[in-house]
Amino acid sequence: MSKKKEKQKTFKTKLGDMRRLLAPLTANSAELWHLEATRARFAELLAEAEDAANRQGVHTAAKQDASLQLRVALSECDRLANILRLAVKQHYGIRSEKLAEFGLQPFRGRKTTPDAEEQEPSAPSPAQPEPPAPVNPTRQ
């Protein structure tokens, strides 16, 4: 599990623990009157933390949605770019230097080395005869 996921679980766990602490503090506020100011401040901060956690969840969902839209749009753009590249090649021809303007490699033929032209193709080597099969002395 990634550290980000561990932190999110930890935040959720801490918020749950704090909610469970606030409930009995509020229920017993008459007996714990001397903690009332601290309890009230604790309740305010807990509400802020819960609000921040909710906003974080909304932003996470929005980010995931934006990421999905980005992947879909890039996939479609990639397909259309391939079609356009092929159309440009068809229009100008595969040997046109104009293709370089579009980031495409013009076909310039195969590269040949001078050594390859001088060498004659080698004759195929004669096939090696197969070795005789081993004789099994028990079967005769």
Kinemage of the C-alpha trace (Angstrom):
@kinemage 1
@onewidth
@group {chain A} dominant
@subgroup {mainchain}
@vectorlist {calphas} color= white
{ca met a 1} P 0.000 0.000 0.000
{ca ser a 2} L 1.389 3.451 -0.873
{ca lys a 3} L 2.201 6.060 1.727
{ca lys a 4} L -0.557 8.310 0.383
{ca lys a 5} L -3.178 5.598 0.980
{ca glu a 6} L -1.748 4.937 4.457
{ca lys a 7} L -2.014 8.647 5.309
{ca gln a 8} L -5.610 8.791 4.096
{ca lys a 9} L -6.514 5.800 6.255
{ca thr a 10} L -4.707 7.356 9.168
{ca phe a 11} L -6.588 10.648 8.716
{ca lys a 12} L -9.904 8.811 8.517
{ca thr a 13} L -9.025 6.744 11.566
{ca lys a 14} L -8.006 9.830 13.531
{ca leu a 15} L -11.174 11.674 12.559
{ca gly a 16} L -13.248 8.686 13.668
{ca asp a 17} L -11.397 8.530 16.990
{ca met a 18} L -11.944 12.239 17.542
{ca arg a 19} L -15.676 11.990 16.699
{ca arg a 20} L -15.985 9.167 19.228
{ca leu a 21} L -14.239 11.325 21.860
{ca leu a 22} L -16.403 14.383 21.194
{ca ala a 23} L -19.706 12.529 21.666
{ca pro a 24} L -19.181 11.615 25.369
{ca leu a 25} L -17.508 14.977 26.069
{ca thr a 26} L -20.639 16.712 24.809
{ca ala a 27} L -22.961 14.321 26.663
{ca asn a 28} L -21.103 14.884 29.951
{ca ser a 29} L -20.463 18.605 29.555
{ca ala a 30} L -22.316 19.380 32.813
{ca glu a 31} L -19.879 17.259 34.818
{ca leu a 32} L -16.883 18.475 32.809
{ca trp a 33} L -17.808 22.171 32.915
{ca his a 34} L -14.174 23.159 33.469
{ca leu a 35} L -13.309 21.637 30.018
{ca glu a 36} L -16.131 23.397 28.161
{ca ala a 37} L -13.942 26.018 26.396
{ca thr a 38} L -11.459 23.376 25.301
{ca arg a 39} L -14.255 21.017 24.196
{ca ala a 40} L -15.893 23.791 22.150
{ca arg a 41} L -12.586 24.633 20.439
{ca phe a 42} L -12.019 20.884 19.845
{ca ala a 43} L -15.480 20.622 18.213
{ca glu a 44} L -14.709 23.617 15.952
{ca leu a 45} L -11.364 22.176 14.863
{ca leu a 46} L -12.897 18.761 14.300
{ca ala a 47} L -15.562 20.320 12.069
{ca glu a 48} L -12.828 22.126 10.097
{ca ala a 49} L -10.868 18.875 9.735
{ca glu a 50} L -13.960 16.992 8.527
{ca asp a 51} L -14.717 19.757 6.050
{ca ala a 52} L -11.140 19.650 4.755
{ca ala a 53} L -11.354 15.855 4.421
{ca asn a 54} L -14.611 16.182 2.457
{ca arg a 55} L -13.086 18.805 0.161
{ca gln a 56} L -10.067 16.560 -0.331
{ca gly a 57} L -12.363 13.730 -1.376
{ca val a 58} L -14.145 15.993 -3.864
{ca his a 59} L -10.824 17.125 -5.328
{ca thr a 60} L -9.620 13.524 -5.560
{ca ala a 61} L -12.754 12.543 -7.442
{ca ala a 62} L -12.439 15.584 -9.723
{ca lys a 63} L -8.792 14.748 -10.364
{ca gln a 64} L -9.666 11.162 -11.257
{ca asp a 65} L -12.396 12.378 -13.603
{ca ala a 66} L -10.005 14.856 -15.247
{ca ser a 67} L -7.393 12.117 -15.615
{ca leu a 68} L -9.932 9.866 -17.330
{ca gln a 69} L -10.976 12.677 -19.679
{ca leu a 70} L -7.311 13.371 -20.452
{ca arg a 71} L -6.610 9.705 -21.283
{ca val a 72} L -9.667 9.506 -23.564
{ca ala a 73} L -8.842 12.795 -25.322
{ca leu a 74} L -5.190 11.823 -25.831
{ca ser a 75} L -6.212 8.439 -27.200
{ca glu a 76} L -8.552 10.064 -29.727
{ca cys a 77} L -5.906 12.681 -30.613
{ca asp a 78} L -3.368 9.914 -31.179
{ca arg a 79} L -5.719 8.115 -33.568
{ca leu a 80} L -6.490 11.295 -35.507
{ca ala a 81} L -2.785 12.232 -35.617
{ca asn a 82} L -2.001 8.862 -37.198
{ca ile a 83} L -4.703 9.427 -39.817
{ca leu a 84} L -3.375 12.936 -40.544
{ca arg a 85} L 0.213 11.673 -40.845
{ca leu a 86} L -0.889 9.051 -43.348
{ca ala a 87} L -2.902 11.650 -45.281
{ca val a 88} L 0.107 13.992 -45.439
{ca lys a 89} L 2.279 11.135 -46.717
{ca gln a 90} L -0.367 10.293 -49.302
{ca his a 91} L -0.620 13.932 -50.397
{ca tyr a 92} L 3.101 14.737 -50.675
{ca gly a 93} L 4.410 11.243 -51.368
{ca ile a 94} L 6.621 9.121 -49.149
{ca arg a 95} L 9.858 10.460 -50.715
{ca ser a 96} L 9.042 14.179 -50.351
{ca glu a 97} L 11.355 16.206 -48.134
{ca lys a 98} L 8.283 18.267 -47.222
{ca leu a 99} L 7.390 15.430 -44.797
{ca ala a 100} L 10.201 16.570 -42.482
{ca glu a 101} L 8.207 19.742 -41.829
{ca phe a 102} L 5.520 17.551 -40.244
{ca gly a 103} L 8.017 15.568 -38.187
{ca leu a 104} L 7.847 12.611 -40.586
{ca gln a 105} L 10.812 10.762 -42.058
{ca pro a 106} L 10.858 10.780 -45.862
{ca phe a 107} L 11.750 7.472 -47.481
{ca arg a 108} L 15.254 7.823 -48.905
{ca gly a 109} L 15.892 4.248 -49.920
{ca arg a 110} L 17.935 1.570 -48.251
{ca lys a 111} L 21.428 2.448 -47.153
{ca thr a 112} L 24.038 0.310 -48.847
{ca thr a 113} L 27.635 -0.091 -47.784
{ca pro a 114} L 30.396 -0.231 -50.405
{ca asp a 115} L 31.601 -3.581 -48.996
{ca ala a 116} L 28.195 -5.137 -49.524
{ca glu a 117} L 28.243 -4.261 -53.233
{ca glu a 118} L 31.720 -5.716 -53.789
{ca gln a 119} L 31.004 -9.022 -52.084
{ca glu a 120} L 29.393 -11.730 -54.121
{ca pro a 121} L 26.664 -13.701 -52.494
{ca ser a 122} L 28.183 -16.767 -50.913
{ca ala a 123} L 27.157 -20.154 -52.183
{ca pro a 124} L 25.107 -22.208 -49.783
{ca ser a 125} L 27.214 -24.640 -47.792
{ca pro a 126} L 26.722 -28.320 -48.624
{ca ala a 127} L 24.400 -30.105 -46.280
{ca gln a 128} L 26.113 -32.205 -43.650
{ca pro a 129} L 25.181 -35.891 -43.814
{ca glu a 130} L 23.284 -37.133 -40.811
{ca pro a 131} L 25.278 -39.398 -38.476
{ca pro a 132} L 24.186 -43.042 -38.458
{ca ala a 133} L 21.676 -44.014 -35.810
{ca pro a 134} L 23.188 -45.821 -32.797
{ca val a 135} L 22.847 -49.564 -32.910
{ca asn a 136} L 21.057 -51.192 -30.014
{ca pro a 137} L 22.824 -54.549 -29.372
{ca thr a 138} L 19.876 -56.012 -27.453
{ca arg a 139} L 17.510 -55.638 -30.412
{ca gln a 140} L 18.564 -57.614 -33.405
